[in-house]
């Protein structure tokens, strides 16, 4: 599986989980907006375009607009996306991901 495919798979799993969480809040508009954001990410991945900024922006949006759901966002996804998503990781988490990557190389 390529890194793009792994990211797409992670976002599909995340989308399902977030949709359930948003349904519990009764926010149909938020569900539609989320689906639109995720569709843009999938289109960029499938078209072999740069998807990282869209993905980072989508994750950041959830941290700001839906803080009650951020616990379901996988920490590894934040690490793999990098950039602004790293702000949502603790120093200990960043150190652990860095250590794991160093062991691989």
C-alpha positions as CSV (number, residue, x, y, z in Angstrom):
1,X,0.0,0.0,0.0
2,X,1.4,3.4,-1.0
3,X,1.6,6.3,1.5
4,X,-1.2,8.0,-0.4
5,X,-3.4,4.9,-0.1
6,X,-2.6,4.7,3.6
7,X,-3.6,8.3,4.2
8,X,-6.8,7.8,2.1
9,X,-7.7,4.7,4.2
10,X,-7.0,6.5,7.5
11,X,-9.3,9.4,6.4
12,X,-12.1,7.0,5.4
13,X,-12.0,5.4,8.8
14,X,-11.8,8.9,10.4
15,X,-14.7,10.2,8.3
16,X,-16.9,7.4,9.5
17,X,-16.1,7.9,13.1
18,X,-16.5,11.7,12.9
19,X,-19.8,11.4,11.1
20,X,-21.2,9.3,13.9
21,X,-20.0,11.8,16.4
22,X,-21.5,14.7,14.5
23,X,-24.8,12.8,14.1
24,X,-24.9,12.5,17.9
25,X,-24.8,16.3,18.1
26,X,-27.6,16.7,15.5
27,X,-25.6,18.9,13.3
28,X,-26.6,18.0,9.7
29,X,-24.8,21.1,8.3
30,X,-21.6,20.0,10.0
31,X,-21.9,16.5,8.5
32,X,-22.4,17.9,5.0
33,X,-19.4,20.3,5.4
34,X,-17.3,17.4,6.6
35,X,-18.2,15.2,3.7
36,X,-17.4,18.0,1.3
37,X,-13.9,18.5,2.9
38,X,-13.2,14.8,2.9
39,X,-14.3,14.4,-0.7
40,X,-11.8,17.2,-1.7
41,X,-9.1,15.3,0.0
42,X,-10.0,12.0,-1.8
43,X,-10.1,13.8,-5.1
44,X,-6.7,15.3,-4.6
45,X,-5.2,11.9,-3.5
46,X,-6.8,10.1,-6.5
47,X,-5.7,12.7,-9.0
48,X,-2.1,12.4,-7.6
49,X,-2.3,16.1,-6.5
50,X,-1.0,17.6,-3.3
51,X,-3.5,16.7,-0.6
52,X,-1.5,17.5,2.5
53,X,-2.6,21.1,2.9
54,X,-6.2,20.2,2.4
55,X,-5.8,17.4,5.0
56,X,-4.0,19.6,7.5
57,X,-6.7,22.3,7.1
58,X,-9.5,19.8,7.6
59,X,-7.9,18.4,10.8
60,X,-7.3,21.9,12.1
61,X,-10.9,22.8,11.4
62,X,-12.1,19.8,13.6
63,X,-9.8,20.8,16.4
64,X,-11.3,24.3,16.4
65,X,-14.9,23.7,15.6
66,X,-15.5,20.2,17.2
67,X,-13.1,19.9,20.1
68,X,-15.3,17.3,21.7
69,X,-14.5,14.9,18.8
70,X,-10.8,15.4,18.5
71,X,-10.0,12.4,20.7
72,X,-11.0,10.2,17.8
73,X,-8.4,11.6,15.4
74,X,-5.5,9.1,15.3
75,X,-2.2,10.6,16.6
76,X,-0.3,8.8,13.9
77,X,-2.3,10.6,11.3
78,X,-1.4,14.0,12.8
79,X,2.3,13.0,12.7
80,X,2.1,11.8,9.1
81,X,0.4,14.9,7.9
82,X,2.9,17.1,9.7
83,X,2.8,20.9,9.4
84,X,0.1,22.5,11.4
85,X,-1.1,19.1,12.6
86,X,2.0,18.8,14.8
87,X,0.6,21.5,17.0
88,X,-2.0,19.1,18.2
89,X,0.6,16.6,19.4
90,X,2.2,16.7,22.8
91,X,6.0,17.1,23.1
92,X,6.1,13.5,24.4
93,X,4.2,12.2,21.4
94,X,6.5,14.0,19.0
95,X,9.5,12.6,20.8
96,X,8.1,9.1,20.5
97,X,7.3,9.4,16.8
98,X,10.7,10.8,16.2
99,X,12.3,7.9,18.1
100,X,10.3,5.4,16.1
101,X,11.3,6.9,12.8
102,X,15.0,7.0,13.8
103,X,14.9,3.3,14.6
104,X,13.5,2.6,11.1
105,X,16.5,4.4,9.5
